[in-house]
Amino acid sequence: MKTAFVAFIVVAAAASQAVTFSNFVVGSAPLSTGWSQNSIGNSVSFFFPNAIVGDNQTLTSGTVNIQYDAASGPAMIANQAVVNLGAFFAGTGTVLFTELIIELDANGNEVGGNIGSISHVFAPNSNPVWSGTINFSRQVTNFRAKKSFTLLAPDVANQLDLAAIGIVNQNVQVVPEPATMTALGLGIAALLRRKRSSK
Ligand SMILES: [Ca+2]
């Protein structure tokens, strides 16, 4: 009975671990036109129906930039972000990706330099799907992610040249603040004491 009660408290604490994603800034048209995002739990995904350059497209090169803020949630801290990307490319098609992570203070101002960064190039013959992990140089409760995609597909005659963004997904890893673990432990101990004395 006591074990079930403690397990319930731990599950309730775990259920509140959602990261909040906000302040999305996405550009630029026409490649970013029609963009959307979807966030579930600690994960955010972006969709770009018009992020394509190359043969028979409006542009043969262009950029898409994504910026958003993330908050780790009550009593949690973020220490890592995993990037999952997919791209379509043919002929000369190339997609250059970079991302920077910057800590934010309580007012949403950027503080210090980058606490993490990563980059990747999708080029002819490379795998169309890629994942990378950004380990933060320090644990933070609020941060800003800045992603940049440069799409290039200069025309070469008699071949299909295209570059497009497919999957853009990010998973933020959060862990309990050390102080919270202590408080949670003390809270459980207090509840158990109260339960015991009320019998
Ligand atoms: Ca061509």
Boltz pocket constraint, residues with backbone or C-beta under 6 A from the ligand:
constraints:
  - pocket:
      binder: B
      contacts: [[A, 55], [A, 91], [A, 154], [A, 155], [A, 156], [A, 157], [A, 158], [A, 159], [A, 160], [A, 161]]
      max_distance: 6.0
